[in-house]
Amino acid sequence: LLVMILRMEVLPPPSGLEAQHAALFTTGSLNFLHELISTFDKDVDQILQLRMSRKAHSDLSGELPHFLEKTAPIRADPAWRVLPVPSRLQKRHVDIGDMAPCDALRFIKALQSSAQGIQVDFDDGNCPTFRNQITGIYNVIQAVNNQFPGVPHISQAPVLMLRPRAWNMVEHNVMVEGKEAPGPLFDFGLLMFHCGKMLFQHKSGPFFYLSKVESFIEARLWNRIFVWTQEKLGLPLGSIKATVLIENVFAAFEMEEILYELREHSAGLNCGIWDYSASFVNKFGHREDFLLPDRSKYVNMEKHFLRSYMDLLVQTCHRRGALATGGMAALMLPGRLHTDSYTRVLASVKRQKMLEISAGVDGFMVYDLNLIKPMQELFQVHTDGDNQLHRLREDVSVTPKDLLSMPLGGVTLYGLKYNIAVGVLFINAWLSGKGHFFFRGQVEDSATAEISRSQVWQWIRHQARLEDDSRVVNRQLVADLTEELTSDLSVRCLSAWTRQRLYTAADMFLEIVLKRHYPEFITSYLNQDHTFLSYQDHPAKARTWK
């Protein structure tokens, strides 16, 4: 008998979560998690190192991304297809997005809704405190095992599209072989161990969203993880299906290759506006020719670089038999029906989503549950069948120049203030343990925080001038506007503690946008920050499994 020593440490549960912690971290799950992480840990490090190498090469050479020569045979081969997706994924017109499952009440409402799917989110819309991760994964287990009263059976409820954290995130509360666990492997491992077989038995999964994939090499790693996991859990090859979110400009040039690497496990690709736009600042923000104008006025899916990206994604997916999904409608419908504001918001969402339907997407997301029905009606009226796979978009011919053409426009005072507000309030939300918040009638999450702080950093870097009065966007102006914002918001704080937290968030925001070198992800920057960590419940003594 071979005895394996598990060099693994897990922190004790936050207060009140003892039962959930015990249910998640069983001997079996710990064995599985240890083996999964120790098997792929070096690969995760290599992925992150390759990202740094690619960025350094781009910076030093000035070379822009292009369609890869070495993978041209994959793109040129008309024969290959992804495996057909299971029946429950064939019609997914409307998913609920940013569903942080630690919010049990909203999660239950989503399960009771008429949506076709739920993006069960441990990434953009979730703040990854240990409390939230334990509660969220436990709630998913409850849903899969039909433990929530008044909720349809898992085979009848909206299908769960599980989104683990992205490669850049770590789980501070678990050490494996003396290293913090990669966040995505922690989330994926526990979800698969506890839910994978049950979801498969009921033909309802396991289905995943994969965030912030930057290359086909990263898709290849996910595919290896899927194959390994299916073998370990006794699931047939191809049981796991995953939708890759194309949120990075480099990935836009490798969409076909990403599908090819995951062709046995692909549920398609997804396009969204804000993380993708922010990636231009991430990769090329130091270059003045890639100055991204005010997003509130000049950046939307009608702009050429974004429309080209969406058209290419739909064309790529459909020619390979994969589903193409659009982004999330962040606007919230006002509470009172039949008012002018209600009509105006609904018309705005319909117009935005009709652009995606016209481009050929097979579905998209909404945050507001009240938007599910009107958005489903758009598909019923304007499309035929369960999806638009028949629309091959042979009219599309996208070049590198199309994907890299920045929209014209400048910077407005309104846009600068809006970006500052979103950045500060997102950090404030994180310090309170929440991954999203509501501002001016819509939901904001890490994607909108990412583009907001990216734009402020870039405008300072290039000393952009305001259209309003020609003032230069510099340290002093941003600091003054940030102080003005926090003063206005502080009067609404209900205690000295919440007021201090707001001012701390403002200080952290200024740190980020004034850095000489652009911090790659706001989430990993915050997740490594002592201030954020000190706000969490971190018992000093870990439990060690041997």
N, C-alpha and C positions, 0 to 999 in steps of 0.2 A: 504493500500500500504506500503510494507516494503522498507524503505530507507536505503541503506548501505552507510556509510561514508568511502570513499577511502583514507586511510592514505598512500598516495603514492606520491613520489617526483621524478620528471624527470628533468634532466638538460636541459636547452635550447639547440637548435641545434648549431653545429659548423657553422661558417660563410659559407653562400652559400647553406646550406642544409635546409633552412626554409620550403620549400614546401614539401620536402621528409619527414622531421620530422613531419609536420602536417598530412601528409597522413598516416604515421605509427601510430601515437599516437592519435587516435580518441577516443571519449568518449566510444564507444563500445569496442575497443581493450584494453583500459585502464581498463575497468571493467573486461574484460576477463582475462587480464594479472594479475590483482590484485587477482582475485579469484583463478586462477591457482597457483600462487606463494604462497599465504597464505594457500592454501589447502595442498601443498606438501613441504613447506619449512622445517618443522621439520624432515620430512623423508630424505631430502637431507643432513641435518646436521647429522642425525643418520648414513647414509651411510658412511660419511667421518669419523665419530667416530668409526664405525665398522672396517674400514680400518686400523685406528691407533691401535685399540685393537688387530687385527689379526697380524699386524706387530710386536707389542710388545710381543705377545705370541710366535711368531716364533723366535724372538731374544732371549727371556728368556729361552725357552725350547730347542732351537736348532732343533725343529721339522720341517721336510720338508713337502711340500704339497703332498697330496695323493688323490686318488679318494674317495669321502666321503661315509662313511658307511650309514649315515642316509638317503641318497638319492639313495642308491643301488636299491630299488624297481623301481624307475623311469628308471634307466639304464637297469634293467633286463626285463622290460615289453616291449615285441616286438611289441605291438599293436598300440601304439600312433604314430601319425604323425603330423607335422605342416600342417596347411591349405594350399592347393595349392596356389602358388602365381599367381597374375593376369597375363594376357597374355603378357603385356608389359614388365614383368620381366622374362619371360621364356627364352628369348634369350638376354643375356647381356654379350657377349663375351668380348667387350672392352669398358670400361668406361674411361673418361678423369678424372684424379685425381688432387688433390690440386687446384681446380678451385675456387679461392677466388672471389666471385661474385661482390665485389667492383670494380674489374677491368672489366668495362663494355665492352671494345673492345675485350678482350680475351673471355669473357663470350658469347658475340654475335658470335664470330668465332666458339666456341664450339657448340652453338645451331645450327649453320649452317653446322656442320660437319656430317660425316657418323657414328660417334660413337653411340653405343646403349644407353649409359648413361653418365651422368655427375655427378661427386661427387662435389656437390655445397658446398664448404668447409668454415665453420666458425670456424674450429678447427686448424688442423696441418699447413695448408698452408696459414692461415689468421692471421693478427695481429689485435686483437680485440679493436682497438680504437673506440670511439663513431662514428667518421666519417665513418670508414669502416663498422661498424655494420649497421648503418642507410642506407648507400649507398648500401651495399650488399643485405639487406633484401628488400629494395625498388626495386633494379634491378630484384630480383626474382619475385616480384609482377608484374613488367612490363613484364617479360617473360611469366608468367602464363596467363596474360591478353592480350597477343599478341600485346604488344605496341612497340616492337622493329621492325623497318622496315627491310624487307629482310630476316626475320627469319621464319622458318616453324611454323605452328600452334602448340600449345603445345601438341596436340595429335599426331603430326607427328615428332616433334623435338626429339632429344635424351632425354630419361626420366631423370627427375631431382631426384637425390639421395641426399637429404638435410642432411648435417652433422652439427648439433649444437655443441656448445662447450661441453667439458667433465665436469663431476661433480666438478672437482677441480677449475673451473674458475667462477669468479663472474663478474657481470656487475656493474662497479663503478658508472655509471651515472643514475641508477634507485634505489631508496630506497622503500621498501615495508615494512610497519609496523616497520619502524626504522632500517631496515637491508638492506645491499646491496643485490640486486636480484641475485639468482643463474644464472650464465651465460647460462646453457643449457635450463632452463625454459624460460628465456627471449627470446632466439632465437626460440625455439620450439613454444612458445606461439604466437609470432607475425607471424611466418610463417604459422601456422595452422589457425589462425584467418583470415588472409588476403588471404590465398591461398588454404586452405584445401578443401573447397567445390568445387571450380573451378577445381582443380586437379582431384577430385573424379568424377565429372560430365563428364570429358573428359577421364576417365579411365587411367589417367596418374599419379596417386598418391592418397594421399600423402605418399611418400616413404622416408625413413630416413636411415642414417648411425648413429650408436651409438658408440661413442669413449670410449676407456679406461674403459670398464665395467670389474670389477674384480671378480664378483661373481653372482650366480643365485639370490641372494637377491636383487642385483642392477637391474637385468633384471626384477624381479617381480615388483619393483617400477616403472620402465618404462612402464610395462604392465598396471599397475593401472593408470598411467598418460594417456596412450592411451585410456583406457576405459572411464575415466572421460571426456576427451577432445571430444571424439566421441559423448558422450551423450549430452554435452553442445552445440555442433555445429550441432546436428541433423544428424550425419553420422552413417551408420550401423556399428555394431560391426565387427571388422576385416578390416575396410577400410584402416587403417594405416598399413603399412608394414615396417619392420625395419631390416636392416642387422647389426649384432653386430660384431664389430672389436675385435678379440681376441688378445689383445695387452699386456696381462699381464700373467705371468707364473701361477698365482693362477687360472685365468680364464680358462687356458688350461686344468685344471683338472675338470672343471665344464661345459664343452661345451654342454653336453647332457641336463643338468639341465637348462642351459640358454635357449636352444631351447624349452624345455618343458614349462618354464614360459611364453614364448612369442609365444606359438604354434599357437594362433589365429592371431598373428601380425608379424610372422617371415618371413623375406625374406632371411634368411640364416645367415651364418657366413663368416668372412673375416680373412685371415691371412696375416700379413706383418712382415718384418724381423726386423726393427730397434727399434721400440717401444717395441716389444716383447723381443728382446735381452737386451735392456736397463732395462727392468723390473727385470732381474736377478741381476743387480747391485742394483737396488732400494730395492729389498727384501733381497738379500743375499750378497751384495757387501762387507760387513765387514768381510766375511768369506773367507779365503785364498783359500779354495777348490773350490770357485766359481769365481776365477779370470778369467775374460773373455779376451782372447788374442786379439791381434791387428785385428780389424775388416777388415781393408783394405787387410789383407793377409790370415787370418785364419777363418773368419766368413762369411758364405754364406749358401744358402738354401740346399746345398749338405751335410752340416755337420749334424751329426746324430741327435743332439737335435732339430735342426730346421726341418730336413726332417721328423722326427717322429711327430713333432707338426703339420706339414702340412698334413701328411698322416692321422693322427687321426682326424683332422678337416674335411677332405673330407669324411672319413668313417662315422663319426658321422652325418654329414649333410645328406648324401645320404641315410643312413638307416632310416632317419626320414623324407625323402621327401623334404629336404631343400637344397637350392643352396649353393655351396661353392665357394668363390672367393679368388683370390690371391692378392698379393701386387702390388705396382706401379713400373713400369720401369722409373727410374729417369734419365737415359741417354738421351741426346739430339742428334739428327742427325745433322752432320755438314751441312752447307748451300749448299755446292756444291755436286751435285749428281755424282755418278760413280767415286769418288776418293777413294784412299786406306783407308783414315780415315772413310769415309762414310760406306764403305763395312765392315770395322772392327767393327764399333759401331753397325751397324745393325746385324751383325753376333753374337755379344756379347748379345744383347737384345734377339734375337731369341733363343740362347742357354739357357739363364736364364728362359725364358718364356716356353720353351719346357719342362723344368723340372716340371713346374706347370701343364701344360696340361697333361703330362704323369702321374702325380699324380692324375689327375681326376678333376681339378678345372673346374668350369663352366664359368669362366671369370676372368679378372684381369684389372688393370688400367695402363694407360700410361700418362705421362705429355705432351710429344711432340705430337702435333696433326698430324705431319707427320708420326708417328708410327702407327696410327689407322689402315690404310689399310693393311700394312704388317702383323700386329698382327692378324687382322681378317682373313687374308689368312691362317695363321697358324692353326686357328681353322677349317677353311673349309677343309684343306688338311688332318688334323690329327684327326678330330673328326666327328661323325655323329650326325646330328640333332641340335636342339636348345641348348642343354646342355648335361652334362654327368651324369645326375641323375641315369642312368641305371648302372653306374659303382659303385658297392657297396663296393669295396675294401675289400672283405672278406679275402684277403691275409694279411691284416694289423692286428698286435697285438702289441699295444704300452703299455709299462709298465712305472711306475713312473721313473724308472732308465733311460729309454730311453729319457724321457723329461728333465731330470736333468743332463745329462752327458755333461760336458763342453768340448768343442773342445780343442785339444792340440795346443800348439803354444806359442810364446812369444810376445815381444813388439819390434817394429822397430822404428827407428828415423823418417822414412817417415810417419808411422802411427800416431806417436805422433804429428808431425807437422800438419798432415792433420786434426786430431781431434781438435787441437787448432784453426786452421784456420776456420773450420766449426763453432765451438762454438763462436768465436769472431765475425765472419761475420753474424751469425744468430742474435746475440744481436744487432749488428749494424743495421741490417735490421729492427728489431723491433723498435729501436729508431727512425727510419725513417718512421715507420708506415707500414712496409711490412712484410708479414708472411713467405716469401720464397725468395731465391736469387739463382743466378747461379754461379757455381764454377767448373772449370776444366771439362766443358762439360756435367754437369748434374745439375738438380735442387736439392736444399737442403731446408729442411723445419724443423719444430720443431722435427720431428721424428729422422732425422739424427743429429740435434743438441743435442737431448736427449742422443743418444748413444755416441756421441763424448765427451760431457762433463762428462758423466758417466764413460767412460773409463779413462779419465785423472784423475778424482777424485780417482778411484779405484787403478790405477797404483801408484799414490802418496801414497795412504793409505797403500799399501802392498810393497812399495819401490821396484817395479819391475825394472829389469835391461834390458837395451837395448841389442838386439841381435848384433847390429853393433859394439859396443865398450865397452859394460859392464857398461856404466854409469848408475847410479841409477836415476830413475824418481822421483825427489823430487821438493820441492817448488822452489829452485833456478833454476834448469834446466827448469822447465815449465815457470817461470817468464822470463828467458833469451830468450827462444824460442818465447814467446808471444811478447816481446819487439822487437825481430828481425822481426817477422811477421808484426807488426804494422809499423815499420820503412819502410819496403819494400812497404807496401800498401799505406802509407801516401803520397808518391810521386805522386800517382794517384788522390789524393783528389783535387777537383776543387776549394775549398775555405777553409778558416780557420775554418769555422763552421763544414764542413764535416770531416776535420782532427781531430778536437776536439771530435766529435761524435765517431770516430773510436777509439781514445784513451780511451774515456769513456767506450766503449764496452769492450775493452781489460781489463780495471780495473774491470768491473763487472764480466767478465769471470773468472778472477783470484779469486775474492771473492767466486764464486760458487764452483770452484774446490778445494779450500783450506779450505772449511768449515769442522769443526770437524764431524758434522753429515750431511749426504747426503740430500740435498734439494730434495723433492720427485719428483717435476715436474719443469722443467726449465721454462715452460710457466707461472705457477702460481707464481713461485718465481719472475719472471720479472714483472708480472702483479700487484704484490703487492709492487714493488720497487718504492721508491720515484723518482728515476732518470727517470724511464720510464714514470711514471705518469706526471712528470713535463715537459716532452717533448710533451705532448698532449694538445689539446685545451680544457681546463676545465673552462668554465665560473663559477664564484663563486655562482651565484644566481640560485637556482632551481625553477622550476615551480611546484607548489603543487596542486594536484587534491583532492578535498574534496567532 
